[in-house]
């Protein structure tokens, strides 16, 4: 178990890997809305804002930064895939979480050409509401959220995993793209 916000711990872990260790894909799935974020922005402390940005944006960047050398030494198709959220694209509240997830797009665009020179693709996947044991513990109104779905359903964790696998394994010419998997939530919620 590695804390993605602890740069020193990530560096120690990477230092412990064998000198010939390599990998073909980096997939980052760090983040969640902190319990203290389920209130108005003004009621959030600066410490909460900093922790949310650290987890939901910097955690991804930390992992990519430290594991990138292992990706570069690998052969064949290589990619970086970050899990973002539809909160980065539309108004679903949670402003700090949303800003952090938007930052993943900015990071992707900022390193696109640099990574591309090494033949490394970088993309994001932005799920909508996915019901899991963890999200069921959040103060969400799933009934209200379901009404924002054009398909009257939510994406499943298995569907997200299938998209992640496809982006990494099958779409070998795709880079700098965001795949939205939200059953239409980001397109229909504003009309509800």
SEDRENDO-702237 format. One line per field, with one value per residue (C-alpha): residue in three letters; x, y, z; residue number from 1. Coordinates in Angstrom, 1 decimal, padded with zeros to 4 digits. Each point is the difference from the previous one (the first is absolute). Example, Ala and Ser with C-alpha at 12.3 -4.5 7.8 and 13.67 -1.06 7.14 Angstrom:
<atoms>
nuro	(ALA, SER)
east	(012.3, 001.4)
north	(-004.5, 003.4)
up	(007.8, -000.7)
gulo	(1, 2)
</atoms>
This chain:
<atoms>
nuro	(UNK, UNK, UNK, UNK, UNK, UNK, UNK, UNK, UNK, UNK, UNK, UNK, UNK, UNK, UNK, UNK, UNK, UNK, UNK, UNK, UNK, UNK, UNK, UNK, UNK, UNK, UNK, UNK, UNK, UNK, UNK, UNK, UNK, UNK, UNK, UNK, UNK, UNK, UNK, UNK, UNK, UNK, UNK, UNK, UNK, UNK, UNK, UNK, UNK, UNK, UNK, UNK, UNK, UNK, UNK, UNK, UNK, UNK, UNK, UNK, UNK, UNK, UNK, UNK, UNK, UNK, UNK, UNK, UNK, UNK, UNK, UNK, UNK, UNK, UNK, UNK, UNK, UNK, UNK, UNK, UNK, UNK, UNK, UNK, UNK, UNK, UNK, UNK, UNK, UNK, UNK, UNK, UNK, UNK, UNK, UNK, UNK, UNK, UNK, UNK, UNK, UNK, UNK, UNK, UNK, UNK, UNK, UNK, UNK, UNK, UNK, UNK, UNK, UNK, UNK, UNK, UNK, UNK, UNK, UNK, UNK, UNK, UNK, UNK, UNK, UNK, UNK, UNK, UNK, UNK, UNK, UNK, UNK, UNK, UNK, UNK, UNK, UNK, UNK, UNK, UNK, UNK, UNK, UNK, UNK, UNK, UNK, UNK, UNK, UNK, UNK, UNK, UNK, UNK, UNK, UNK, UNK, UNK, UNK, UNK, UNK, UNK, UNK, UNK, UNK, UNK, UNK, UNK, UNK, UNK, UNK, UNK, UNK, UNK, UNK, UNK, UNK, UNK, UNK, UNK, UNK, UNK, UNK, UNK, UNK, UNK, UNK, UNK, UNK, UNK, UNK, UNK)
east	(000.0, 001.6, -001.1, 000.0, 000.3, 003.3, 002.7, 002.8, -001.9, -000.5, 003.7, 001.0, -002.3, 001.4, 003.5, -000.8, -000.9, 002.4, 002.3, -001.5, -003.7, -002.1, -003.7, -002.1, -002.9, -000.4, -003.7, -000.8, -003.2, 000.7, -002.6, -003.5, -001.9, 001.0, -002.8, 000.7, -000.7, -003.7, -000.8, 000.2, 003.4, 000.2, -000.5, 003.1, 003.3, 003.1, 001.4, -002.9, 000.5, 003.7, -000.6, -002.6, 002.4, 002.8, -002.0, -002.0, 002.7, 003.4, -000.3, -000.4, 002.9, 002.3, -000.6, 000.6, 003.1, 001.6, -001.0, 000.6, 003.7, -001.3, -002.4, 002.6, 002.3, -002.7, -000.5, -003.2, -003.2, 000.1, -002.5, -001.1, -003.7, -001.5, -003.4, -001.8, -003.7, -002.9, 000.2, 003.0, -002.3, -003.4, -001.5, -000.6, 001.2, 003.1, 002.1, 003.4, -000.4, -001.2, 002.9, 002.5, -001.6, 000.1, 003.7, 000.5, -001.0, 002.4, 002.8, -000.8, 000.1, 003.1, 002.1, -001.7, 002.9, 002.7, -001.3, -000.8, 003.7, 000.6, -002.9, -002.1, -003.7, -001.9, -003.8, -002.7, -003.2, -002.8, -002.7, -003.3, -001.7, 001.2, -001.7, 002.5, 000.3, 002.1, -002.4, -003.0, 001.6, 000.1, -002.9, -001.3, -003.6, 000.2, -003.7, 000.6, 003.3, -001.8, -002.4, 003.1, 000.7, -001.2, 000.0, -001.7, 003.0, 003.5, 003.2, 001.4, 003.4, 000.4, -000.8, 002.6, 002.5, -000.8, 000.5, 003.3, 001.2, -001.1, 001.7, 003.2, 000.0, -002.0, 000.0, 003.7, -000.2, -002.2, 001.7, -001.1, -003.6, -002.6, -002.4, -003.3, -001.9, -003.0, -003.3, -000.5, 000.1, 002.3, -002.3, -003.4, 000.4, -000.3, -003.4, -001.5)
north	(000.0, 003.2, 003.6, 001.8, 003.4, -001.1, 000.7, -001.4, -003.3, -000.3, 000.7, -002.6, -002.6, 000.7, -000.3, -003.4, -001.4, -002.1, 001.9, -001.7, 000.6, 001.5, 000.4, 000.8, 001.9, 002.4, 000.2, 002.5, -000.3, 002.2, 002.1, 000.6, 002.9, 000.4, -000.2, 003.7, 001.0, -000.8, 003.5, 003.5, 001.0, 002.9, -002.4, -002.1, 000.7, 000.7, -003.3, -001.9, 001.7, -000.8, -003.6, -000.4, 001.5, -002.2, -003.2, 000.7, 001.7, -000.1, -003.7, -000.8, 002.2, -001.4, -003.6, 000.9, 002.0, -002.8, -003.0, 001.7, -001.2, -003.6, 000.7, 001.6, -003.1, -002.3, -001.2, 000.0, 002.0, 002.2, 002.3, 002.0, 000.0, 002.2, -000.4, 003.4, 000.7, 001.6, 002.5, 001.5, 000.8, 001.0, 001.5, -002.8, 002.0, -000.9, 002.9, -001.0, -003.7, 001.2, 002.5, -002.8, -002.4, 002.8, 000.4, -003.5, 001.2, 002.9, -002.3, -002.4, 002.9, 001.4, -003.3, -001.3, 000.9, -000.7, -003.5, -000.5, 000.5, -003.2, -001.8, 000.2, 000.7, 001.9, 000.1, 000.4, -001.9, 002.0, -002.2, 001.4, -001.5, -003.5, -001.8, -001.8, -000.8, 003.2, 002.3, -001.4, 001.4, 003.6, 002.4, -000.3, 000.0, -003.0, 000.4, 003.6, -000.9, -002.8, 002.6, 001.7, -003.2, -000.1, -003.8, -000.1, -002.0, 000.6, -001.4, -003.0, -000.5, -002.9, 002.3, 002.5, -002.8, -001.1, 003.6, 000.3, -003.3, 001.0, 003.5, -001.7, -003.1, 000.6, 003.7, 000.3, 003.2, 001.9, 002.6, 003.3, -001.1, -000.3, -002.9, 000.8, -002.9, 001.5, -001.4, 003.6, 001.7, 002.8, 000.8, -000.2, 001.2, 003.7, -000.5, -001.8)
up	(000.0, -001.2, 000.8, -003.3, 001.8, 001.7, -002.6, 002.2, 000.4, -003.7, -000.6, 002.6, -001.7, -003.4, 001.3, 001.3, -003.4, -002.0, -002.3, -003.1, 001.1, -002.8, -000.7, -003.0, 001.5, 003.0, 001.1, 002.8, 001.9, 002.9, 001.6, 001.4, 001.4, 003.6, 002.6, 000.9, -003.6, 000.2, 001.1, -001.4, -001.3, 002.4, 003.0, -001.1, 001.7, -002.0, 001.4, -001.5, -003.4, 000.1, 000.9, -002.8, -002.6, 001.3, -000.3, -003.1, -002.2, 001.5, 000.9, -003.6, -001.0, 002.7, -001.1, -003.7, 000.8, 002.0, -002.2, -003.4, -000.2, 000.2, -002.8, -002.1, 000.2, -001.2, -003.5, -002.1, 000.5, 003.2, 001.5, 003.0, 000.9, 002.8, 001.4, 000.2, 000.5, -001.8, 002.9, -002.0, -002.9, 001.4, 003.1, 002.5, 003.0, 002.0, -001.3, 001.3, -001.0, -003.4, -000.4, 000.8, -002.5, -002.6, 000.7, -001.3, -003.5, 000.3, 001.0, -002.9, -002.5, 001.5, -000.4, -003.1, -002.4, 002.5, 000.6, -003.7, -000.9, 002.0, -001.7, 003.2, -000.2, 002.7, 000.4, 002.6, 000.8, 001.7, 001.6, 001.2, 003.0, 000.7, 002.9, 002.2, 003.7, 000.3, -001.8, 001.8, 003.2, -001.5, 000.6, -003.6, -001.1, -002.4, -001.0, -001.0, -001.8, -001.9, -001.4, -001.7, -001.9, -003.6, 000.2, 003.5, 001.4, 001.2, -001.4, 001.9, 001.4, -002.5, -002.9, 001.2, 000.2, -003.6, -001.3, 001.9, -001.5, -003.5, 000.2, 001.1, -002.1, -003.1, -000.9, -000.7, -002.1, 002.5, 002.1, 001.6, 000.2, 002.7, -000.1, 001.8, 001.5, 001.7, -001.6, -001.2, 003.4, -001.2, -002.9, 001.6, 003.6, -000.7, -001.5, 003.0)
gulo	(1, 2, 3, 4, 5, 6, 7, 8, 9, 10, 11, 12, 13, 14, 15, 16, 17, 18, 19, 20, 21, 22, 23, 24, 25, 26, 27, 28, 29, 30, 31, 32, 33, 34, 35, 36, 37, 38, 39, 40, 41, 42, 43, 44, 45, 46, 47, 48, 49, 50, 51, 52, 53, 54, 55, 56, 57, 58, 59, 60, 61, 62, 63, 64, 65, 66, 67, 68, 69, 70, 71, 72, 73, 74, 75, 76, 77, 78, 79, 80, 81, 82, 83, 84, 85, 86, 87, 88, 89, 90, 91, 92, 93, 94, 95, 96, 97, 98, 99, 100, 101, 102, 103, 104, 105, 106, 107, 108, 109, 110, 111, 112, 113, 114, 115, 116, 117, 118, 119, 120, 121, 122, 123, 124, 125, 126, 127, 128, 129, 130, 131, 132, 133, 134, 135, 136, 137, 138, 139, 140, 141, 142, 143, 144, 145, 146, 147, 148, 149, 150, 151, 152, 153, 154, 155, 156, 157, 158, 159, 160, 161, 162, 163, 164, 165, 166, 167, 168, 169, 170, 171, 172, 173, 174, 175, 176, 177, 178, 179, 180, 181, 182, 183, 184, 185, 186, 187, 188, 189, 190, 191, 192)
</atoms>
